[in-house]
Amino acid sequence: MKNVVVIGAGIVGVSTAIWLQRKGVDVVLLDKKGPASGTSYGNAGVLAAASVVPVTVPGLIGKAPVMLFDKRQPLFLNWTYLPRLLPWLPRYLAHCNPKQVNRIATALAPILRDCLADHRALSKGTGAEKYISPADYVYAYKSKDHFDKDIFAWDVRQQHGFEWTEHDAESYRRYDPAFGKEVGYAACVHNHGRISDPGEYVKTLAAHFENSGGQIVQAEFQDFVIRDKAVCAITTTDSTIDCDATVVATGAWSKALLRKLGLNIPMESERGYHIELYEPTVMPAMPTMIAAGKFVMTPMEGRLRMAGMVEFAGLEAKANKQPLEFLRRYLGELMPDLSWTESREWLGHRPAPSDSVPLIGQLPVARGVFVGFGHQHVGLSGGAKTGEVLSQLICGEETGLNMQMYSPMRFRLAL
Ligand SMILES: Cc1cc2nc3c(=O)[nH]c(=O)nc-3n(C[C@H](O)[C@H](O)[C@H](O)COP(=O)(O)OP(=O)(O)OC[C@H]3O[C@@H](n4cnc5c(N)ncnc54)[C@H](O)[C@@H]3O)c2cc1C
């Protein structure tokens, strides 16, 4: 391959562009709003190697309806969106059983397990290394009983070889004095990492790509140009860009792009939010998942970011106040003495295929059309490896992975 257009400059697209460039390929990186303007900007920054357990665990089907009506639960639905959600929802919920969870964990493990090393390899020599630090990933529970209710997920992590240390309230207080009596039990998973500013990290990687001869184009993708059953160009709002191959790395927006090829991907946006507190008076030592609230508190450059929750309302609806109010209320209970100078809010879109496994590979509909999207809650972590794997596929190299697990054609895709 000589010329590749990568569509989408989030972590997946930028990683793909850099790895292709390192292999001598000419790459154009296209984004409608510029690098790190999508979900890769505002995530919790955790390099979450052990996050192989999807949202769809056994018991969710019983709990979800109750959660939707309880303001103290981190699940939200815009009811007017329900008819549009319906084709996807039963397919998604069909994975709430041990067999499917194990299948999903087996697929996620190879792209997440070494994510700290994968990000170090990606960022080496780019200037973005400075945003990466090794860390534990802490799951903070109200009590040991609360932890025990999550035992299914911990068993899955153990089966995949992940290790952690458990702390009762007293020993956790010594580990991280930032938290008070609301945390009565914690599990600290080792050999993880964090990115201290995900947006700046991806922008720095993209700037390195450009400074090394890559081209970044800010324009909206419009269509694929297919000739003799192979892609030969893509069109944007402004121009036509010739290519031998293209990569769709547009995260939660990818479904719309693939419609142009007559494909219907069962994917939804799992909307999530963050609130950042500048110059906080208390900072957690490590990225910490508040298990009852399903949000993560991560120390970032000059600020504390709290990111998480799940809302179903599609890609177009404006931010909803309720999840943000939930987060602020929860924080007041967790850290009543915390104060800060300024706060900022953000809404993002996790790309969630119905089976929670990213789509990585070539589409059979036209030669040279590759995809890399659908990393749901773990795309920052898995983005570095995914980009490397895509560069190997495009250059005809071995990936060392069983690519069948990520095949886009595992779904029935006809429109
Ligand atoms: C609240 C929250 C917390 C999270 N925390 C973590 C975490 O701690 N760790 C982790 O690993 N993951 C986390 N994630 C998930 C992670 O952020 C995503 O999985 C990941 O960022 C997806 O990256 P991407 O490159 O696929 O997509 P994106 O970053 O969304 O990039 C897609 C790009 O495509 C562009 N685009 C879209 N349509 C077009 C078009 N038509 N033409 C041109 N360009 C287009 C967009 O502008 C965008 O820049 C979190 C997500 C959320 C919402």
The ligand as an ORCA input file, in Angstrom:
! r2SCAN-3c Opt
* xyz 0 1
  C     -17.029      9.330     29.980
  C     -16.092      8.396     29.265
  C     -15.006      7.869     29.946
  C     -14.126      6.992     29.302
  N     -13.020      6.533     29.965
  C     -12.149      5.704     29.341
  C     -10.968      5.279     30.007
  O     -10.676      5.684     31.124
  N     -10.149      4.405     29.353
  C     -10.437      3.945     28.095
  O      -9.687      3.124     27.586
  N     -11.514      4.397     27.413
  C     -12.375      5.254     28.006
  N     -13.480      5.710     27.334
  C     -13.742      5.214     25.972
  C     -12.839      5.897     24.953
  O     -12.784      7.293     25.172
  C     -13.354      5.622     23.529
  O     -13.586      4.239     23.352
  C     -12.313      6.068     22.510
  O     -11.958      7.420     22.729
  C     -12.819      5.904     21.089
  O     -11.784      6.376     20.248
  P     -11.996      6.449     18.679
  O     -10.724      6.875     18.091
  O     -12.611      5.161     18.210
  O     -13.167      7.544     18.487
  P     -13.169      9.138     18.710
  O     -12.160      9.577     19.678
  O     -14.587      9.511     18.987
  O     -12.723      9.695     17.311
  C     -13.574      9.654     16.172
  C     -13.247     10.870     15.313
  O     -13.974     10.738     14.087
  C     -14.321     12.035     13.658
  N     -15.424     11.934     12.701
  C     -16.683     11.457     12.929
  N     -17.405     11.511     11.812
  C     -16.618     12.027     10.840
  C     -16.809     12.315      9.470
  N     -17.991     12.098      8.854
  N     -15.794     12.856      8.754
  C     -14.581     13.077      9.370
  N     -14.362     12.819     10.676
  C     -15.345     12.292     11.412
  C     -14.702     12.756     14.945
  O     -14.600     14.172     14.788
  C     -13.692     12.187     15.936
  O     -12.553     13.021     16.099
  C     -14.373      6.610     27.950
  C     -15.457      7.170     27.259
  C     -16.299      8.072     27.902
  C     -17.443      8.680     27.145
*
